Structure formats: structure tokens, C-alpha cells
Amino acid sequence: MAVRFGNVLFEPLWNNHYVDHIQITVAETVGVGGRGSYYDKSGAMRDMVQNHLMQLLCLIAMEPPSKFEADEVRNEKLKVIRALQPVENHHIVRGQYDAHEGGQSYRQDAENPRSFTESFIAMKCHINNWRWAGVPFYIRTGKKMKARSSEIAVVFKDLGHSIFEGDEARHRNILAIRLQPNEGIDLQVTIKEPGPGGMRLIDVPLDMTFSEALGPDAEDVTDAYERLIMDVIRGNQTLFMRGDEVEAAWAWTDPIIQGWEKRNDVPKLYDAGSAGPDDALMLMHRDGRRWRDIKG
């Protein structure tokens, strides 16, 4: 919210005229060992998408609240959830990590050899409103991924016309907000490659890693759960879901889960330590796009 609403640079571009698509990734390197019996009744959709990823999507997509107060913010988040289109089955990929390099598979960790519960999910979502009409939101989360990473990437559209003759590469501005680890922001911009030899364009990041830009104080950032407990003590409810938000989120989520159960869908297997099942890559490739690399 601070990046969007505290900078005149971004908010005018935060719409379907300039944004090509948005990617939200929450990847974990751990499996479900030790909590397999709980997780097997939940899965990535209930455990992560319905709350964590939904909240990130809302903060990126919401309209500016009239003031920074809990109910004003939550009113705008609720509008986003209610504007989410139902997701068609071919825009959803469910995965389950397999044994790899001596590690256990999800079914072994969950102690359920016939489990159809997903440890990974990727989805293509759309929001039915004026700001985001036609802009896809790609979200993914999974266990036993190649790196621990939480990132929101706002990918802007291509230039309508390039004046640089002979430059065939696609150059895009990308605003990446890194939530964990290595909290920070980088903005990918196109520049002339230094040196002689004509106008060669390259893409470079303007990187603001908080620990470097803000000094030692940034390294003492409290844990996310500690910050939430501090908000409770202060009576700040801004980051907590209100009852009508929760109901709206489940009203969107439940039909998707019921569809899987009705069809007895089997999750696609993926190697532990990978970026997820190949079908998730195809979800983007069909649209001529690609996922950003998962980096810790």
C-alpha cells in the first residue's frame, strides 16, 4: 500500500492501460512433515490461496481507500474479492511433490498413499472491474519448491513502438516487490549497454534491498507473526480479514474445491526442489508469458 499510494510514480500506471499481467508467488522449501495429518485435510487451496494469496491479490488490486483506517481498507479489499471471476478448471493446476534425491514424497509425509490433496497450486484469475478488465492475475504457491520466496511482480506492457532499429528483443518494465526473504523492491528498466558499438539495449534492475538501503535497522525486522501480535495489542485491524471478507473468499473458493472433489481430480506430480509441475509452466506459455524464476 505504501508503494502504491505513497508514490505519484506508480498509481497512474496501475491499471489495464499499462499493466500486462501480475504474478504472485509464495514458494516454500519445506514439506508437510510433522503436520501431514492436518494438511491432508486442507491442501494448498485452503491453507494458502484462500487467505494469504487472496490478501496479497487484494492489496495489489484494491482501489485507494479514502483514508488509512482498518474498515476503509477492508471495504476496498472486499470489493476485489466480490469482483473475482469464477475460475475455469483449465486455468487451474494442482500439484503434489514427489520423492526426490532421497527425500520423502507428499503421500509419505502425509501418511496417506492414496491422497489427492494438492501441495502446489497455480491459477489464472480475472477481476471484473474497470481497472483490471482483461488483466490476468497468475498466482502460485507450493511446498518443497526450489527456493523460499514470496514475491509480487507487476509486469507492464510492451512499448507500442520501438524507435531503436535492429532491436528485436522484448523489453518490459517489471516492478517486483519481494516480501521474503531479502525484503525489497526492484524495478526492471531498459538502458543502453555501456560501451562503444551502437545502441544495444539491455534490461537492468533498480534494486532496493531493504537491508542495504535502510542499514542495520532493516536487519532487525520482526517476524511477520510478531508484527501481527503487535497489531493486536495496538488494536490495529487493518491486516486482519473481516467476517464478510472471509465469507466472500470462501464463496469464491468453495465451488473450485467442490469441482475437484466431484471429478476426483488427481494432482500432477512434481520433483521436490523444482518450480512445480510442467502443467503450471504451460498455464503461462499458452498465453505467451512465462513465470519469473523463483529465487531465495
N, C-alpha and C positions, 0 to 999 in steps of 0.2 A: 504493500500500500504506500509506503514511503517513496519507493522508486516511481510509482505511477503518479501519485497525487502530490508529491513534493517537488516535481521537476517539470518545468514547462516543455522540456525537450521531448518527453515520451507520450504524454496523454493525447496530444493532437494526432498522433500516428497510430493510436491504439484502437484500430477498427478494421473492417473488411476492405477498406480502400488501400491499405498499406500492408496489412499482415497476411501472409500466405497461409501459414498454419502455426499451431502451437503444440509443443511436445512437453509432456510432464512425465518424468521418470522417477520412481522410487525403487531403487535396487538394493538388495541386502545380500551379503555373502553367507550369512548363517542359514541353516536349515530349520527344521521344526523339532529337532531332537530335544527331548525334555518336556515339550508341550504338544506332542503329536496327537494325543487323545482329544485335546481341546481343538486344535487347528483342523483336524479331520472333519469336525462338525461345522467348521466355519469356512475355511478357504480364503483365498486372496480377495475375492469379491466382497465378502462380508467383513473381513479383517482389515482391509486396506482401502479398497476403492470407495466403499460406501461412506467412509468418514475422512481418512487422511487425504486421499487424492481428490475427493469431492471438495474439500475445503480449499485445496490449492487451486483447483479449477475456478471456484467461486471468487477467490481473491484476485485472480487474473482477469476474469470476465466481468465482474460486477461493475455497475455504474458508480460514479462518485457519490458517496453519501453526503448529505447536507452538512454534517459535522461528524467529527471523530468520536462517536459515542456508541456504546455496545449495540443498542437496539437499532440505531440508524444503519450501522454496518450490517447487522444481521438481516435487516429488511431487504437490503440490496442483494445479499447472498441468496436469500430465499427466492428472489425473482429469477436468479440464474438457474437454480435447481428446477423451478417450475417451467422454465423455458427449454430445458433439455429435451431433445427428441428421443423417443424410444429407439434403442439400438438394435439394428437388424443382426441376425445371427452371423452373417458373413462378414460383419465388421467387428467380430469378437474372436480372439484367440486365447484358448486356455491351455496351460502347460503344467507339467509335473516333472520335477527334476529326477534324473535317473542316477544310478550309481556311476561314479567316475573316479578313476585313479585311486581305487581302494576305499572310497567313501561309500556311505550308505545311500540308497535311493529314498525318495519320499515315502514310498509304501513301507520300507523297512523302518524308517524313523517314526512313522505313524502307527506301526504295528498293525497294518491293515493291507493284506496282499491284494485285495480287490478294490482299493479305494479309487473313486472317480473325482476326488477333491483336487482342485487346482492350487498349485503353489506359485503359479505365474498367470498373469492375465494382461492382455493388451487389447485396447478398444479404440475405435474411431467414433467420436461423438460430435454432435452438432447442437448449436444453441439457436433456438428460433427467436431472434430479435433483430432489431435494425443494426446494431453494432456488429454482430458476428455472423450475419447471414452469409452462408457459403464458405465460412472458415472452419476447417476441421480441427478438432482438438484430439490429438493422439495421446493416450495415457497408457502407461505400462508399469507394472510392479511385479516383483518376483523374489523368491528365496533362492539361495545358492547361485547367485549371479557372479559375474566376473569381478565386480568391484562394488563397494558400498558407495552409493551415490544418490542424492536427491537433488534434482535439477528441473527448473522450468526454462524452456527455450522458446523465445518468441522469434519466429523466422519471418522476416519481412519479404515482400515480393521482389521479383527481379526488376531491374530498370526497364522502363518502357522502350528505351532506345539507347544503345551504347555508341558514343562518338569515337571510340578507340578502334581504329581499323586493325583487323587481324586478331582481335581478342575474342576468341570463341568460348572461353570458359564462362561458366555461370558464377556470377559474384552476387552474394547476398549478405545483407546486414543481418546479424543474429544477436539478440540480446539474451544472454544466458545468466540466469540467477541461480547460483549454487547455494543450496540450503545446508548441505552436509556431505562429506566433511569439507574442509578448506572453504569455509563460507566466503562468498564474494560475488562479484558481478563482472562479467566481461562482455564487451560489445565488439563484434567482428566487423571490421571496416575494410574497404578496399583502398589500397595505396599503390603508388608506383614503386616497383622494386628498385632500391638504390643502385646506383652504378650506371655506367655508360651502356649503350646498345639499344636505344629506343625505349618506347613506352611499354614496359612489361608490368602487368597488374598482378598483385598478389593480395591475399586476404590475411589480415593480422588481427589479433585480439588486443583491444584496450583493456588490460587486466587490472581489476582492483580486488586483490585478495585481502580480506579484512585484516588478517594477521600481519600483513606487510604494510598496508596503507594506514592502519589505525594504531600500530605499535603494540607494546606489551599488553595493554588493557584488553585488546581484542582476543588475546590468547586465553584470557580468564573468563570467556563467555560461559555462562552457566548452562547446564544441561537443559534440554527442551522441557522435560518434565519438571525440573526445578523452577523454570520460568512460569509454567502453568500453576504450580503451587503458590508461587509468589503472587500471581494474578488473583488467585482465590482469596488469599489473605487481604489483598488490596480491594477486593470487591469488583475487579475488572472482568467483565464477562465477554469482552469483545471476541476472544478467540474460542469461546465455547459455543457449541451448537444449541440453539433454542429448540423448544419442543416442536414447533411447526416446521423447522428446518429438518429435524430428524425424521418426521413423518413424511415430508416431501422427498427426502433422499431415499427412504425405503420404498415409497410408492414408485420411484423410478427403478430401483434395484430389484425388487421382488419379482416382477414379471420376467426379467432376464434369467434369474436363478431358476424360476419355475419352468422356463423353457428348456433349460439344460436337463433338469430332472425328468421332465416329460419325455425327452428324446433319449435319455440315458447317454448323454454325450461323454466321450472318453477324452481326457486331456492329452495333448500331444507331449511326448517325452522330449526332454532337452538335457544335455550334459550339464552336470554341476560345474560351475566356473565359466559358463558361457553367457551369451546375451539373451538366452531364451530360445524357444523353438523357431525353426525356419519359417513357419507359417506367420509368425509375427513380423519377420522381415518382409514377407510378401504383402502383408497388410499395407505397408508403406509403398513398396515397389509398384503395386498396381496403380497407385496414384502418381507415379513418377517422383516419389520422395524417398528419403531414407532416414532411419533413426540416427541420432547422434551417438557417437561412441560413449560407452559407459566408462567413466574414469573416476577413480577414487580421489 
